[in-house]
Amino acid sequence: MLHVLNALFDDRFGGPQKRVIDVGERLRWKGVKTLLLVPKGGGNVIDIAVMKGLEYVRVPLKRIPKAKEIIMQAAWFLWLPVDVLKVISVIRNREIDLVHVNGAFFLAPAFAAKLTRRPLVWHLNDTVVPSGIARMLGWLVQQLADEVIVAADAVAQHYGIKGKSYHVIHAPVDVTRIGVKKPLDYRGSQKCIGFIANWNPLKGLEVFVQAAAIVKRFIADVEFLMAGARLDSHTEYAREIDELIDRLDLRENMQCMGFIEDMAEFLHRLDVLILSSWSEASPMAILEAMAAGVPVVATDVGGVREILAPSAKEAAGVVVPKGDADGIARQVIRILKDEKLAMRLGENGRKRANDLFSLEKCVENHLAVYQKVGCGSRGYSGNTFS
């Protein structure tokens, strides 16, 4: 078995966490044992990982500070050697062969990998870091990592990762598990618009709610479903969203459903999915909607355009400028009123999800990277490690 330490910077379940868990579960079948390194916190990642049969280790690492927290940044840098030693201990005690780091700021596992002479795969998942800092971090990543993975070409551009020196591995979607959306005859003429994201300001919930209010003016019988957990770190933002829903008289049309375990069932209720984020990399929400055959209207952020291919014949959705609630609403109304367009976008999405973004393809891409960093010496045969 190849033993991989996959280091997560946050114990709350989101896109990167879902990728690591879903891929880690399948990698077991290929002779790769994934150990999750998870910081202490109140999130639900460990519960989900255990259900998938993955092992984990909790390590009390110093929280990565926000850009404005100058004092916290100084403390974080001073504490970094202690965090590195903690990770080194895990690497040695658990006989780790390879370290896979998620997130540009997650320096402790990266330094620990280099100090213990383990191959380092560094995975960049976002476009939210300010451009100047992103370029500095991108330079550091390229100096330290044996191989760099990005969630989209847009992520590589954001961090200044140059040339062919990186691998693009989009977030995976389990097409078989999601299944194809069935006709919803029982709902009659009612239309259903969905949104999937934790209540984080970067996800643009306010833009979604504003677009919903516009759609409601033109589509009388409509329901809006919001899937995603409210975060303890953004309680004030959640309060503002609740107030906006009430102010725009959407409470009767809006269901805030919290964390959803059965995403397939949720997606099968939708006529259109909206992604209104201010920043993304390779958003899982639109990939899962595509797998279900649900048309997507999304803001033009991160790798969204790469995934949806809005200008191509095989377009799976429509892209609008970020923050453009009017544009989102117009495109949603257009899709709802044009059944042939909705069917074409849905069918294209299903095909693109299956051909380009499947979980199986993502697993094979991970295996190829692990082989490239020299783990073939552990007995990699092309399909499995032994």
N, C-alpha and C positions, 0 to 999 in steps of 0.2 A: 504493500500500500504506500502511496505517496501521501505524506502528512502536510496539509496546507493550513497555515494560520491565516484566517481571513478577518482582517481588522475593520470593525465598524466604528464610526465616530459618534454614533447616536443609537440609543436603545429603543427609540420610537420607530414604529413600523412605517416605512415609506418605500419609495421606488428602489433605492440602492439596497435596502435591507431585504426587500422581496426578491430581488435578483440573486443576492448572495444565498438566501435560503433555498430558493427553488433550484438554482444551479447546483448548490451543494448537495441537495437531496439526490439529484440525478448523477452527480459525479461519483457517488458511492458505487454505482453500478459499473463505473469505469475504472475502479481501483484507486480512487482519490478520496481520502478521508479529510473532511473539512472541520476544523475547530474554529468556532466563532470567538473572537476577542471582542467583548462588549463592555463599554464603560458602565459604571454604576449609574442608575437612574430609575425612574418609575415607568418606563415604557413597556410595551408588550412583545418586543422582539423575541425574548427568550422563550416565552410561552409558545409562540408560533414555531420557533426553531425546534423545540423539544417535540412538538406534535409531528414534525417532519423527520424526526429521528436524528437530529444533529446535536453534537456536543458543543458546549460553550464554556468559557471561563470569564468571570467578572473581574475586571481590573480597575481599581479606583484611580483613573487618570484625571489629570487636571482638565477642567472644561475649557474648550477653545473659546477665547473671549471674542466679543463683538468688536467691530472696528472702532467704536467710540470709547471702549473701556480701556483707557490707556494704562491705568494702574494694574488692571487685571492682565493686560498683555505682558507687562513687566514681570508680574508674578508667574505667569505661564512659562515665560522663557527661563526664569530662574529655576522653576520646578521641573523643566524638561529633562535634565539628566536623571532625576529620580524616576520619572515615568519610563525613560528608556531602560533603566535597570529592571523595572517591573516586567517589562515585555521580554527582556533578555531571559529572565527567570522562567517565563512561560515557554519560550522557544527551547530552552535547554531541558526543562523538566518534562515537556511533552514531546520531545524528539521531533521537532518541526523541521521539515525539509525545505519549505518555501513559504515566504511571507507575501500575502496579497493585501495591499493597503487600499482603502477606499477613502477618497477625499484629499484635496491638495494640502490642507492644513494639518493632516494627521501625521506629524513628524516622528513621534516617539517610536511607533512600530517600524518605520522606515530606517531610522538610525539603528534600532536594535537589530534589524536584518543585516545591515552592513557590518556592524560590530561582531556579529556571530557568523559572518560569511555565508549567510543564506541568500539564495536568489531572491530578488525583490521585484515583484510586479506591482506597479502603481496605477490605480484606476481613478480617473478623473470623471466626475459625475455631474458637474454643475457649470453654470455660466453666471453665477451670482456674485462672485468675488470681484471687487473693483478692478478695472483693467490693469492699472499699474501694478498692483499687488499680484494679480493673476500672472503677469509676465514674469515677475520675480520668482514666484512659486513654480511656474512652468520650467524656468531655467534650472531650479534646484531639483525638480522631479527628473529632468533629463540627465542631470549629473549623477544622481544616485540610483535610479531605477535600471534594472537589467532590461525590462520591457515596460512600455507605457501603453495603457488601454484608455481609450476615451469613449464616452457614451454616444458621441456623434462628432462629425467633422467640425461642427460649430464649436464644440468644446475645445478641440485642438486649436482652433483659431483663437479662441478666447485666451488660452494659456500660452499661446505662442509656441506650441509644439510644431516643429518644422518638418517639411518633407515627408518621407515615408517612414519616419522614425516612431510610428505609433500604429496601434491596431484599433480599428473601430469595432466595438461590440455594443450594439444597441441593447436596450433593456429587452428581456425575453418575454414572450407571451405563450402560455400553454393553450394552443388553439383547440386541442381536443377537449380540454376541460371546460373552456368557455362555451363551445358549441355554437350552432347557428341560431340566430334570433328567429323565433316562430311568429306567425301572424297573431295579432292580439285582437281577435274578433270580439271578445267579451267586453272590450273597452269602448266599443262603438266609435264615435267620432272624436273622442278625447285624444289629445296629443300629449306626449310625455317627453320632457326635456331633462337631461341628466347632467350632473356635475360630480366629479370625484376628486377630492383632495382634502387633506387635513386643513384645519382652520389656521392657516399661516398667511400673513400678508403677501408673501411672494406668489401665492396662488390666485390672487385677484378675485376674492369672493365678492367684493363690492362691485366689480365690473360685471360679474355673472348676474348679481341681483338687479343691477341697473338694466342689463339687457333683458332680463326676465320681465321687468315691468313694461318694456316696450313691446315685447312679443305678446304679452297679455292684452294689450290694446287692440291688436289685430287678429289674434286667435283666441276666441272667447273661451272655448272649452280646452284648457291646457293645465297641465300639472308639472311642477318642477320638483325634482328629487335631488337632494344633496347628500352624497355619501362621503363621510370623512369625520375623523375624530376632532373634537375640540381640544386644543393643547393648553396645558397649565401655564405654559410660557407666553401665551397670547390671549389671556382672558379679556383684556381691554379691547383687543381687536374683535373678539367674538361678540362682545357686548355691542360694539358699533355696528356689526353686521346684523344682529338681531333688531336693533333700532331702525336700520335701513329697511329691512324687510317689512316692519310695521309701518314705517313712514310711507312706503310705496304701496301699501295696501295689498301685500302679497301673502299674508299669513295663511289664508285659506287655500291658496294655491301651492304653497311651498312646504315640503316635508324635509326636515333636517333629521336624517336617519342615523347619524353617527357612524362608527366603524362598522363596515359591512363584511361579514365572513363569506357569504355566498355571492361573490361578485357576478357570476354567470346569471343568476336569477335577477339581480338588479339590472344588468345590462339588457336582458331580454325584454324588459319593460319599456325601453327607451325608443323613441323615434329619432332623436338627435342627441349627441353628447357635446357639451360645451367645455372647452378648456380656455380659461381666461387669464392664465398666469402672466406675471411680469418677468419671470425667469424660469427656464427649464433646461434640461439636457436632452434626455430621451424619455419623455413622460409615459409611464406605464398605463395611465388612464386611456390615452388614445389608442395605444396598441391593443388593449383589451377590448375597447369598443370596436376596433377594426376586426378583431377575431370573431366578434359576435355579429358582424355585418351591420353595425350601427354607423351612420354617417357622422362626421365630426366637423365642428366649426371651432377653430383654435386660433389663438394669437400667435404671431410670427416671432417666436422666441426659440433659442437653442436649436435643437435638431428637429423641431416640429415640421419644418418644410421638407427636410430629408425624408421623414417618415411618411407624410401624407402625399407628397408629390402633387401639389395642387394644380400645377400647370400642365401636367402630363395626361395622356389618355387614360392611364390607370389611376387617376386621382382618387383618393379615398376620403377626401374632405376639402374644406375651404379654409384658407388662412387669411386673417385680417390683422391690421396693426395692433400692437399691444395697447390696452387701455381703451379701445374703440368699442364701447358698448353698443352704439348705434349700428356699427358695421356687423357686429356679432348678431344682433337682432335681425337685421335685414337678411343675412345669409340663412339664419335659422328659418325665418318665415318663407324664404324662397324654397328651401328644401321641403318644408312641410306642405307646401302647396304644389310641388312638382313630384309626383310619385315616381315617374321614370328616373328623374335625377337622384332621388333618394335610393332607389333600388340599385342604380349604377354605382353610386358611391359606396354603398354597403357591400356589393359584390366585389368591387375592386379592393376594398379594405380587407375583406376576408382572404383574398388571394395574396395580397402583399404581406399580410401577417403570416400566412402559411409559408410563403416562399422565402421571405427575407428575415422575419423576426421571430421565428419559432423558438421555443425553449430548447428543442433538440439541436438546432443550429448554434444557439448560444453556448450550450455545453461543449459542442465540438470545437468552437472557437476558443474557449477556455483551455481545453486540452492542448490545442495547437500552441498556445502561448506558453503553457507550462513545459511542453516539450522543447520549445525554442530556447528557454533559459537554461537548458542543460539537464532537465529532470528525466530525459530519456535514459540516462544511466541508471535510473531506479527501476528499469524494466518496462519502459513504455513501448508498446507494440504497434501504436498507430490508432488503437481504439481504447486500450485499457492500460493501466499501470498494474504491476504485480510485484 
